Amino acid sequence: MLRLSPRIAHIAPFYAMEVVKQAAALQAEGRDIVQMSIGEPDFTAIPAVVEALQRATREGKTQYTEAVGIAPLREAIAGFYRTRFGVGVDPSRIIVTAGASGALMLACTALVDVGAQVLMPDPTYPANRHIVTAAGGEPVLIPAGPEDRFQLSADHIRRHWTARTAGVIVASPSNPTGTSIAPHALAELVEEVRRRDGFTIVDEIYLGLSYEGDRRSALALGDDLIIVNSFSKYFHMTGWRLGWLVVPQQLVPAFEKLAQNLVICASAPAQHAALACFLPESLDIFETRKEAFRQRRDYLLPELERLGLCVPVKPDGAFYIYSDIRAHASDSASFAQRLLHEAGVCAVPGLDFGSAETAAYLRFSYATDLARLQEAVARMSKMLG
Ligand SMILES: Cc1ncc(COP(=O)(O)O)c(C=O)c1O
């Protein structure tokens, strides 16, 4: 009998996938289901990227690349930080990865020692805690409610840091709440971690999809942060498996040797294709699509509130709304089942994202076109009276 590593027991299945599977089964029976569970843009890769992919494959650019990614892409990403976020970064600090997932795995393998604790908010993107576990560490989820915008604060660091804590992972804007950490609060948090010689990983996968104020990258807070980003969300390339890390200069050799051994490189054709993302006309399309997401949020948010699905913190980014369902039910998992079976609306119960208050929340994704969101609202109105 083959034995699994005991750490596998600490990795929970993704409950959202169960709901999605049930929705697919209902659809196979002919039911019309409005999908509001999926964490991926309904838009797909832009034509310029698809054409660049075709060109790259025709030209045989399909072989292994440098482990840290092709130089033109690392330069283009550095240019993007300069022009979009007003922050300079040496391209040599950028490591191209297989999505933000690959970036988080590389970062945790490099930074998390066996038994080390890593602090993160509850609710959090589920893979974060499992990636820490897979690296041999111990994720420590800290309840973060509406008063904290569902994010970690400097105070959390002061109260929960132990001799075993190695660092912190935050995502801003966050999945599942769509809320970001205010710049001054993030600066204070980083300072607390820095004082303790810990690492701060800031997942900025949704930074491009920020709807309020200036988009500011945490990169500006210092050269010692680990920044995660991806082509999946703002650039609409989920299945292409491409993302990046920005790491402190002195850590580049360690990350490079890990990347060489663990993955060799990120997809070569995807890297060549992604260069087209940074053309001015491509960036215009991404901004137009971002505006479409903002419109959907501005439609859906008041409608959910009207239905008694209260949203305690206005999401300022990503494509998620985290609704408090307590006016209607006490358990979001069974409420999600009711929504699916009675209204034909598929949303994700909080349960995947932690354990603190997650039974009270449901995550709605608005990565679905406006007409479908209107249909979902009409159906939920009917169900909830
Ligand atoms: C906060 C966050 N980080 C990372 C990821 C992983 O993204 P990818 O590996 O597609 O870049 C996701 C995906 O939903 C996410 O929501």
The ligand as an SDF file (V2000), in Angstrom:
LIG
                    3D

 16 16  0  0  0  0  0  0  0  0999 V2000
   -5.5220   35.9140   -5.0400 C   0  0  0  0  0  0  0  0  0  0  0  0
   -5.1200   34.9410   -6.0970 C   0  0  0  0  0  0  0  0  0  0  0  0
   -3.8220   34.6060   -6.2100 N   0  0  0  0  0  0  0  0  0  0  0  0
   -3.4090   33.7250   -7.1250 C   0  0  0  0  0  0  0  0  0  0  0  0
   -4.2940   33.1170   -7.9960 C   0  0  0  0  0  0  0  0  0  0  0  0
   -3.7620   32.1330   -9.0050 C   0  0  0  0  0  0  0  0  0  0  0  0
   -3.7840   32.6890  -10.2800 O   0  0  0  0  0  0  0  0  0  0  0  0
   -2.9520   32.1660  -11.5240 P   0  0  0  0  0  0  0  0  0  0  0  0
   -2.1400   31.0120  -11.1000 O   0  0  0  0  0  0  0  0  0  0  0  0
   -3.9660   31.8250  -12.5780 O   0  0  0  0  0  0  0  0  0  0  0  0
   -2.1160   33.3120  -11.9680 O   0  0  0  0  0  0  0  0  0  0  0  0
   -5.6410   33.4360   -7.9400 C   0  0  0  0  0  0  0  0  0  0  0  0
   -6.6130   32.7830   -8.8280 C   0  0  0  0  0  0  0  0  0  0  0  0
   -7.8160   32.9020   -8.7050 O   0  0  0  0  0  0  0  0  0  0  0  0
   -6.0740   34.3710   -6.9570 C   0  0  0  0  0  0  0  0  0  0  0  0
   -7.3620   34.7200   -6.8250 O   0  0  0  0  0  0  0  0  0  0  0  0
  1  2  1  0
  2  3  1  0
  2 15  2  0
  3  4  2  0
  4  5  1  0
  5  6  1  0
  5 12  2  0
  6  7  1  0
  7  8  1  0
  8  9  2  0
  8 10  1  0
  8 11  1  0
 12 13  1  0
 12 15  1  0
 13 14  2  0
 15 16  1  0
M  END
$$$$
